[in-house]
Each structure stands twice: as C-alpha cells, then as structure tokens.
C-alpha cells in the first residue's frame, strides 16, 4: 500500500470542534477554559492552543474525567475544578466545554454550574468533536458567547464596523488584522470590535452596537454569529471575504464604503497600489528573464471557504501567469468558485516538465502533495510549524507584496535545485 493511501489513516489531521470552541474563548481577556473530559484529550487541545499563543496554556484546564466517570458521571470533579479556577484565578469568564466522551455521557453541565454557586460567569457548551471540525466549534462557541453577553445600548457611530469571526489560529492573524485596520482607516472607516481578536475584553465586546455594520470576513467563522446579531439585535451585516491582491483589495474597500453610504477619496490607496505594482512588475520581469526554462505551473490550494473566496480571485487576476487552480475546501462550504478545478483528497499533484507548482494549505497538505523539489509551499491553515512574525501579513495591499516576495524567493531556490548540470 502506498504512503499516499496510508496517510488517510493518520490521526489528528485537523483541529476538532472542541479546539475551535476553545480558540474563541481563549482569545477573550481573562477567560479560563475548562474542558470536561479525560486528561489525554485535553492535553492534545492544550498543546494545539499553546502552539498558537503560548499564554493560552495557562488559561486551559481539565476536569480530568476517569474511566468510572464515563459510567457514573463526574459532577463532583467538575464542581471542584470550577471552584478552584474561580477562587485562584478570578477569571472574568469561565468557558466550560465538553470532550467527545462527556458529550456522549450527557452530564447536565448547566445544572452542575448552578448548584456549584460559582461567582464568576460560566458559559457551558457541548463541544464534542464528533459533531464537526474546528470551524464548527468556533462558530458555535461565538454564538453561545453572544447569547450570554449583555450588550450595551449604544448610539450607532457612522463609518464604523465590527469584524465578526477572526481567529488567532489562522496563520498571520495579527499582521493580517493590522493591515485590514490600516486599509479601512485610509478610506475613513473605523473598526470598533473584532470578535476573535486576542485580548478582547468583555467590556469592549459589549459595545458591539456602536457599529453601523458587521463585516464577516471569514464566513466559516462569523456568518452564523452575524445572523444571530441581525435576528436578535437588528444589526445589519455583510459578507466580504478577506481581501488579497492589489486590485481585488481596492474593490473590497469600495464595497465596504458603499455599504456604509460613503464615497471616500481613494487617492492615497491608488498611489500606494501603483508604487507596489511597479515593484512587483519589475520583480516578475527579472524572474522570467533569469529563469527561462522554468515557469509557474498549476496551483493546488486547500483553504477555508472565507480564504478561498478572497484569495482565488486574486490568484486568477494578479498572480504571474498561473496554470490551472485546483481547490479543496477545509471545513464547511462548497468551494464552487468559477475557474477552479476540484482537488480531491489524496489526489496527486502533477507537476509538468519545466514548471513549478504552488501548494497552499498546511503541513499535512504539504506532505500529501510531496514533489518537494518542484512545489512552492505556503502555509494558510493550522497546524503551524513556522516561527510567527506578528508584523507580517498576506492580505490586503501590503500583504500581496509580502506574499509574492516569498513565492518569488522560493522560486529562485527551487530553480537552483532543478538547474541543469
């Protein structure tokens, strides 16, 4: 049996629903996450979260369910854990999550919390990973948080938006968010609250109603929460997939401004775009001149729905002479993007003679693609194995230049490796 066929049996190929729920709650300032489940399951999730932000492991706790508890329940253990966390850590919020095992047993977590008499607010959620993947858990955790959050009655501020559904588990989240804020500011739009941004306080989250519009940049994370806010708080929302590319980012900004009834001055955006486009064009010309034998070939991308909806149009319109784009959606979503070819799991990456393929995904996708000397790889999904640089971004105008700079540098490296003797 080939290694490609065997790889389908590897464990932990993606973060589970419990990890997704934990990721959202861990992004809240002074929030403790208590997993009601066995230690081994909690340890895996804690290690995954620590790989995202080291400090998260100090916010992560476990009720340490044992074999006998899977039969008789673990109310006493859970109550003890809740009291110790509340008394010693004094959290602003405790998020109580279940693992798969306890989801099947069905402990009455809300009843246990009421009986425990904990002073700190407690949000409980059945987050057993049998239901779905990371994105499913994230969006369920976000909606559950909103259901329990008392929003302040605020006067709407013009030209102000919330971003609904951001995740510290997505690579380059910090730099990407900084670029989104910068671009919106350049056209006169202020960002109020970012649900999912690291360090968000409960007090700031309660000010959601200041914004005139909720923007959903990753539909797999924020659409259901935006729908809940529309139905329960009458807050309008729009889905604008996170922008990539110079031209595509300008279109994105124009759409955001139009939704707010604005006609902003784009002169500064256009000046920056023109300057960066000149630099990109020069780099591409030099690349083609220096590598007349090799060229870019097909693109193989495994992305979330929100990533794909923003990135694929930029690849189609602004990437230097790409071949076919093969697309697979990670998590919920169909991925029916015009001009792409479905990329089925474990389908081989074909690299034609004289070409280098571009592979976008995570380390599992990189291993699946193989052809290491003929594939340029960039990480767009968790798990991450690289050193995080908070200032770096791939989205927006600045990010597109970073992205192409990395791709072109890798092209030169692989061109050297594949040179004719």
CORGI-V776752 format. One record per residue. N is the residue number from 1. SS is DSSP state (H for helix, E for strand, C for the rest). Layout:
# CORGI-V776752
N:SS  N:SS
This chain:
# CORGI-V776752
1:C  2:C  3:H  4:H  5:H  6:H  7:H  8:H  9:H  10:C  11:C  12:C  13:C  14:C  15:C  16:E  17:H  18:H  19:H  20:H  21:H  22:H  23:H  24:H  25:H  26:H  27:C  28:E  29:C  30:C  31:E  32:E  33:E  34:E  35:E  36:E  37:C  38:C  39:H  40:H  41:H  42:H  43:H  44:H  45:H  46:H  47:H  48:H  49:H  50:H  51:H  52:H  53:C  54:H  55:H  56:H  57:H  58:H  59:H  60:E  61:E  62:E  63:C  64:C  65:C  66:C  67:C  68:C  69:H  70:H  71:H  72:H  73:C  74:C  75:H  76:H  77:H  78:H  79:H  80:H  81:H  82:H  83:H  84:H  85:H  86:H  87:H  88:H  89:H  90:C  91:C  92:C  93:E  94:E  95:E  96:E  97:E  98:E  99:C  100:H  101:H  102:H  103:H  104:H  105:H  106:C  107:C  108:C  109:H  110:H  111:H  112:H  113:H  114:H  115:H  116:H  117:C  118:C  119:C  120:C  121:E  122:E  123:E  124:E  125:E  126:C  127:C  128:C  129:C  130:C  131:C  132:C  133:E  134:H  135:H  136:H  137:H  138:H  139:H  140:H  141:H  142:H  143:H  144:H  145:H  146:H  147:H  148:H  149:C  150:C  151:C  152:C  153:C  154:C  155:C  156:C  157:C  158:C  159:C  160:E  161:E  162:E  163:E  164:E  165:C  166:C  167:C  168:C  169:C  170:C  171:C  172:C  173:H  174:H  175:H  176:H  177:H  178:H  179:H  180:H  181:H  182:H  183:H  184:H  185:H  186:H  187:C  188:C  189:C  190:E  191:E  192:E  193:E  194:E  195:E  196:C  197:C  198:C  199:C  200:E  201:C  202:H  203:H  204:H  205:H  206:C  207:C  208:H  209:H  210:H  211:C  212:C  213:E  214:E  215:E  216:E  217:C  218:C  219:H  220:H  221:H  222:H  223:H  224:H  225:H  226:H  227:H  228:H  229:H  230:H  231:H  232:H  233:H  234:C  235:C  236:C  237:E  238:E  239:E  240:C  241:C  242:C  243:C  244:E  245:C  246:H  247:H  248:H  249:H  250:H  251:H  252:H  253:H  254:H  255:H  256:H  257:H  258:H  259:H  260:C  261:C  262:C  263:C  264:C  265:C  266:C  267:H  268:H  269:H  270:H  271:H  272:H  273:H  274:H  275:H  276:H  277:H  278:H  279:H  280:H  281:H  282:H  283:H  284:H  285:H  286:H  287:H  288:H  289:H  290:H  291:C  292:C  293:C  294:C  295:E  296:E  297:E  298:E  299:E  300:E  301:E  302:E  303:E  304:C  305:H  306:H  307:H  308:H  309:H  310:H  311:H  312:H  313:H  314:H  315:H  316:H  317:H  318:H  319:C  320:C  321:C  322:C  323:C  324:C  325:E  326:E  327:E  328:E  329:E  330:C  331:C  332:C  333:C  334:C  335:C  336:C  337:C  338:C  339:C  340:E  341:E  342:E  343:C  344:C  345:C  346:C  347:C  348:C  349:C  350:C  351:C  352:C  353:C  354:C  355:E  356:E  357:E  358:E  359:E  360:E  361:E  362:C  363:H  364:H  365:H  366:H  367:H  368:H  369:H  370:C  371:C  372:C  373:C  374:C  375:E  376:E  377:E  378:E  379:E  380:C  381:C  382:C  383:C  384:C  385:C  386:C  387:C  388:C  389:C  390:C  391:C  392:C  393:C  394:C  395:C  396:H  397:H  398:H  399:H  400:H  401:H  402:H  403:H  404:H  405:H  406:H  407:H  408:H  409:H  410:H  411:H  412:H  413:H  414:H  415:H  416:H  417:H  418:C  419:C  420:C  421:C
